């Protein structure tokens, strides 16, 4: 059995991923802000460094998989948190644990969003995020730019959220070839709207926006997917069963985007 690290594993998609991997007999390390095996704030460099150091100390012979799932929604009201947690919290941790993945020929899965196909991303910021990668000074510069944005606007919040998720998916695709040359696969899962603690705390306006995005497959009028649907895909992609899959963005949204971007079929 393997050793897997899951961020944001105290609830929602991450929690289900932890549950599934443990049910398969694996050793799973849950990294989250609270109620976890390693409690750390991945929105800060200090928090990421702490996790990287702890995992290296506990598993010097390597890890089999990393699932970067921790993140916040566009309705959280904190633009800097979105940038630091959604993007840097995933990319910096993945870079920091890459050597451990390499030791065991492991794999990484990062959680993006199906909203990346809907045109709301700020491509100038996407480019800046992808350029910055692990350079702390550039993270600081981007956060300084974000200070000038209207944090009270839900539209702005959603745009920054999509920006972080777009940049994350593109980053994973860009590093996939060099990582695979070192025996490490990396893929991206792009969920639709999911019933999680994050969506449960959304404002009524934010929930109304979700209701405008139906899920065609097996959900009827439901506007939220079960987190287990996404967790099952993550558990598959991070496993040796998905050995030939690398650098992909896999949409797990029941066809929501296809419905939005196509004509009705009768």
HELIX and SHEET records of a PDB file:
HELIX    1   1 UNK A   12  UNK A   23  1                                  12    
HELIX    2   2 UNK A   45  UNK A   58  1                                  14    
HELIX    3   3 UNK A   79  UNK A   81  1                                   3    
HELIX    4   4 UNK A   82  UNK A   88  3                                   7    
HELIX    5   5 UNK A   89  UNK A  104  1                                  16    
HELIX    6   6 UNK A  114  UNK A  117  5                                   4    
HELIX    7   7 UNK A  123  UNK A  132  1                                  10    
HELIX    8   8 UNK A  136  UNK A  146  1                                  11    
HELIX    9   9 UNK A  154  UNK A  181  1                                  28    
HELIX   10  10 UNK A  197  UNK A  200  1                                   4    
HELIX   11  11 UNK A  204  UNK A  211  1                                   8    
HELIX   12  12 UNK A  227  UNK A  237  1                                  11    
HELIX   13  13 UNK A  240  UNK A  242  5                                   3    
HELIX   14  14 UNK A  256  UNK A  260  1                                   5    
SHEET    1   A 7 UNK A  38  UNK A  39  0                                        
SHEET    2   A 7 UNK A  27  UNK A  32  1                                        
SHEET    3   A 7 UNK A   3  UNK A   7  1                                        
SHEET    4   A 7 UNK A  65  UNK A  68  1                                        
SHEET    5   A 7 UNK A 107  UNK A 111  1                                        
SHEET    6   A 7 UNK A 185  UNK A 191  1                                        
SHEET    7   A 7 UNK A 249  UNK A 252  1                                        
SHEET    1   B 2 UNK A 194  UNK A 195  0                                        
SHEET    2   B 2 UNK A 225  UNK A 226  1                                        
END                                                                             
